[in-house]
Amino acid sequence: MPLWISITIAAALFQNIRTTMQQKIRGILSVDGANFVRYLYGAPLALGMLAFLAWGTGRSVPHIPLAFLGLVTIAGLGQIIATSLMIHAFSLRNYAVGTVYSKTETLFVALYATFISAEPLHFYSWIGILICLCGVAILSVRGSFANIRTVLADLTHKGALYGILSGLFFAVAAGTIREASKELPGGDFMVRGITTLACMNTIQIVLMAAYLAWRDKPQLGKVWFNWRSSVWVGIFSVLGSAGWALAMTLENAALVRAVGQIELVFTFIASHVVLKERPSSGEWFGSLLVVGGVVLILIAR
């Protein structure tokens, strides 16, 4: 199995854990505060990874071109906006609506890869992406086909709009992360991926801290005061982000994000293995669609 697939699956697992924990701290922090913790506590870990690669393994950090800095700034800003929109979608409607519409990211990033990055996908990869998206929609509503109709019919609701916009900005972030890694002149995929992540997270701290100091200064204190619960969001966030950055250094961002839809299957497994809940036929069907879509994408590749 190609290395990027293993890394993507691990990233999806870490992202699933981070999203769940981020939802829990929404009772303590605002939308922007919950967004900020993933960068505040994640960036030091990313910088630590880079330091270990440089001094612990003898790898050299590549020269940082201006084009790279521009791209990681766009990626970082896109990720900040996307995460805030997604959390807003959760609070305005519910988790299922926010998840279904934010997963339109896979379509947007495929369009980005095809028309902007000049990395077009095979026809069957597009079919696989659509199959995955259908499976994600079914899993997001716990296998209830009646709820799917309700979610899809609610397209005019503000929660759905925020979800779609979050998918668009997540796609911009994914596409520019890959483009940024290609701008680095040297180093193996580990160095280029972690350099991209460390620079992006550092920029995100500066941007988010400045924004909160301007718009919601008390949140800065709350984020620090609630570090025990917030730090885990940062840890799992940086582990997931490191996986995405490394995988996108190795492979087309559209394929990476499409395979990453396996994240919803992890939620399905956890609810029925850990919580001992009985799976519905709809959930089994949704899981099979996601896995089948991923297999088709890999075969097409």
C-alpha positions in Angstrom: 0.0 0.0 0.0 1.4 3.4 -0.9 2.7 5.4 2.0 0.4 8.4 1.4 -2.7 6.2 2.0 -1.5 5.0 5.4 -0.7 8.6 6.4 -4.1 9.8 5.1 -6.0 7.2 7.1 -4.0 8.1 10.3 -4.7 11.8 9.6 -8.5 11.1 9.2 -8.5 9.3 12.6 -6.8 12.1 14.4 -9.0 14.7 12.8 -12.1 12.7 13.9 -10.9 12.8 17.5 -10.0 16.5 17.3 -13.4 17.5 15.9 -15.2 15.6 18.6 -13.1 17.3 21.3 -13.5 20.7 19.7 -17.2 20.3 19.9 -17.0 19.6 23.6 -15.1 22.8 24.5 -17.7 24.8 22.6 -19.5 25.0 25.9 -16.5 26.8 27.4 -15.2 28.9 24.5 -16.7 30.9 21.7 -16.6 29.7 18.0 -13.3 31.7 17.5 -11.9 30.6 20.8 -12.5 27.0 20.0 -10.9 27.6 16.6 -7.8 29.3 18.2 -6.9 26.4 20.5 -6.0 24.1 17.6 -3.3 26.5 16.5 -2.1 27.8 19.9 -1.4 24.4 21.3 -0.6 22.8 17.9 2.0 25.1 16.5 4.6 24.4 19.3 4.3 20.7 18.5 4.7 21.3 14.8 7.8 23.5 15.4 9.1 20.7 17.8 8.7 18.1 15.0 10.7 20.4 12.6 13.4 20.9 15.2 13.7 17.1 15.7 14.0 16.5 12.0 16.7 19.2 11.7 18.8 18.4 14.8 17.7 14.9 15.7 17.9 13.3 12.3 20.4 15.6 10.6 18.0 16.7 7.9 18.4 20.3 6.6 15.4 22.7 6.6 14.9 24.0 3.0 15.2 27.7 2.1 11.9 29.5 2.4 10.9 31.3 -0.8 8.5 34.3 -0.7 6.0 32.3 -2.9 5.9 29.6 -0.3 5.1 32.1 2.5 2.4 33.6 0.4 0.8 30.2 -0.2 1.0 29.0 3.4 -0.6 32.3 4.5 -3.5 31.7 2.1 -3.8 28.1 3.3 -3.7 29.1 7.0 -6.3 31.8 6.5 -8.5 29.5 4.5 -8.3 26.9 7.2 -9.2 29.4 9.9 -12.2 30.7 8.0 -13.3 27.1 7.1 -13.1 25.9 10.7 -15.1 28.9 12.1 -17.8 28.4 9.4 -18.0 24.7 10.2 -18.4 25.3 13.9 -21.0 28.0 13.1 -22.9 25.5 11.0 -22.9 23.0 13.9 -24.3 25.6 16.3 -26.9 27.0 13.9 -28.3 23.7 12.8 -26.8 20.4 14.0 -23.8 18.3 13.6 -25.2 16.2 10.7 -26.1 19.3 8.6 -22.7 20.9 9.3 -20.9 17.6 8.4 -22.8 16.8 5.2 -22.3 20.2 3.7 -18.7 20.8 4.9 -17.8 17.5 3.1 -18.5 19.2 -0.2 -14.8 20.1 0.3 -13.9 16.9 -1.7 -15.7 18.3 -4.8 -14.2 21.7 -4.4 -10.6 20.4 -3.9 -11.1 18.1 -7.0 -12.1 21.2 -9.0 -9.1 23.1 -7.6 -6.7 20.3 -8.5 -8.1 20.0 -12.0 -8.4 23.7 -13.1 -5.9 25.5 -10.9 -3.1 23.0 -10.0 -3.2 21.3 -13.4 -3.5 17.8 -11.7 -6.7 16.5 -13.4 -8.4 13.4 -12.0 -9.4 10.2 -13.8 -13.1 9.9 -14.6 -13.5 7.1 -12.2 -11.8 9.1 -9.4 -14.7 11.6 -9.8 -17.2 8.8 -9.6 -15.4 7.5 -6.5 -15.5 11.0 -4.9 -19.3 11.3 -5.5 -19.9 7.8 -4.0 -17.8 8.7 -0.9 -19.9 11.9 -0.6 -23.1 9.9 -0.7 -21.8 7.6 2.0 -20.7 10.5 4.2 -24.2 12.0 3.9 -25.8 8.7 5.0 -23.4 8.3 8.0 -23.8 11.9 9.1 -27.5 11.3 9.7 -26.9 7.9 11.4 -28.3 6.0 8.4 -31.7 7.6 8.4 -32.8 8.1 4.7 -35.7 10.3 5.9 -33.2 12.6 7.6 -31.1 12.8 4.5 -34.1 14.2 2.5 -34.6 16.7 5.3 -30.9 17.8 5.3 -30.7 18.1 1.5 -34.0 19.9 1.3 -32.8 22.5 3.8 -30.3 23.9 1.4 -31.5 27.5 2.0 -30.9 27.3 5.7 -27.9 29.4 7.0 -26.4 26.3 8.5 -26.2 24.6 5.1 -24.7 27.8 3.6 -22.0 28.0 6.2 -21.3 24.3 5.7 -20.8 24.7 2.0 -18.6 27.7 2.4 -16.5 25.8 5.0 -16.0 23.1 2.4 -14.9 25.7 -0.2 -12.4 27.3 2.2 -11.1 23.8 3.3 -10.5 23.1 -0.4 -8.6 26.3 -0.8 -6.5 25.4 2.2 -5.8 21.8 1.0 -4.9 23.0 -2.6 -2.5 25.7 -1.4 -0.9 23.4 1.1 0.1 21.1 -1.7 1.2 24.0 -3.9 3.3 25.4 -1.0 5.1 22.1 -0.5 6.0 22.0 -4.1 7.6 25.5 -3.8 10.2 24.3 -1.3 13.5 23.7 -3.2 14.8 20.8 -1.3 14.3 18.1 1.4 12.4 14.8 1.5 8.6 14.7 1.9 8.9 14.6 5.7 10.9 17.9 5.9 8.8 19.6 3.3 5.5 18.5 4.9 6.4 19.5 8.4 8.0 22.8 7.3 4.8 23.6 5.6 2.7 22.8 8.7 5.0 24.6 11.1 5.0 27.8 9.1 1.3 27.7 8.5 0.4 27.1 12.2 2.8 29.9 13.3 1.1 32.3 10.9 -2.3 31.1 12.1 -1.4 31.9 15.7 -0.5 35.4 14.8 -3.6 36.0 12.7 -6.0 34.5 15.3 -4.4 36.2 18.3 -4.6 39.6 16.5 -8.2 39.0 15.6 -9.3 37.9 19.1 -7.4 40.8 20.7 -9.4 43.1 18.4 -12.9 41.5 18.5 -13.1 39.2 21.6 -10.1 39.8 24.0 -11.6 37.8 27.0 -11.3 34.7 24.9 -7.5 34.9 25.0 -7.7 34.5 28.8 -10.3 31.7 28.6 -8.2 29.7 26.1 -5.2 29.9 28.5 -7.3 29.3 31.6 -8.9 26.1 30.1 -5.6 24.7 28.8 -6.2 21.2 30.3 -9.1 20.6 28.0 -7.9 22.8 25.1 -4.4 21.3 24.8 -5.7 17.9 23.6 -7.5 19.7 20.8 -4.1 21.1 19.8 -2.3 17.8 20.0 -4.8 15.8 17.9 -5.1 18.8 15.5 -1.4 19.0 14.8 -1.2 15.2 14.4 -4.0 15.3 11.9 -2.6 18.3 10.1 0.8 16.8 10.0 -0.7 13.7 8.3 -2.6 15.9 5.7 0.5 18.0 5.0 2.7 14.9 4.5 0.2 13.1 2.4 -0.4 16.1 0.2 3.3 16.5 -0.3 3.3 13.0 -1.7 0.0 12.9 -3.7 -2.7 15.0 -5.4 -4.6 16.9 -2.7 -8.0 15.9 -4.2 -7.1 12.2 -3.8 -5.8 12.7 -0.3 -9.0 14.5 0.9 -11.2 11.9 -0.9 -9.5 9.0 0.8 -9.8 11.0 4.1 -13.5 10.6 4.0 -12.9 7.3 5.8 -13.0 9.6 8.9 -16.8 9.1 9.1 -16.4 5.3 9.0 -14.2 5.7 12.2 -17.1 7.5 13.9 -19.4 4.6 12.8 -17.0 2.0 14.2 -16.5 3.8 17.5 -20.2 4.2 18.1 -20.9 0.5 17.7 -17.7 -1.0 19.1 -17.1 1.3 22.0 -20.6 2.4 22.8 -22.1 -1.0 21.9 -24.8 0.6 19.8 -26.6 -1.6 17.2 -25.8 -0.4 13.6 -28.7 0.3 11.3 -28.9 -1.0 7.8 -28.5 2.5 6.5 -25.2 3.0 8.5 -23.8 -0.2 7.0 -24.8 0.9 3.6 -23.2 4.4 4.1 -20.0 2.8 5.3 -19.8 0.5 2.3 -20.3 3.5 0.0 -17.4 5.4 1.6 -15.1 2.4 1.5 -16.2 1.5 -2.0 -15.7 5.0 -3.2 -12.2 5.0 -1.7 -11.4 1.7 -3.4 -12.6 3.0 -6.8 -10.4 6.2 -6.4 -7.4 4.0 -5.6 -8.0 1.7 -8.6 -8.5 4.7 -10.9 -5.3 6.1 -9.7 
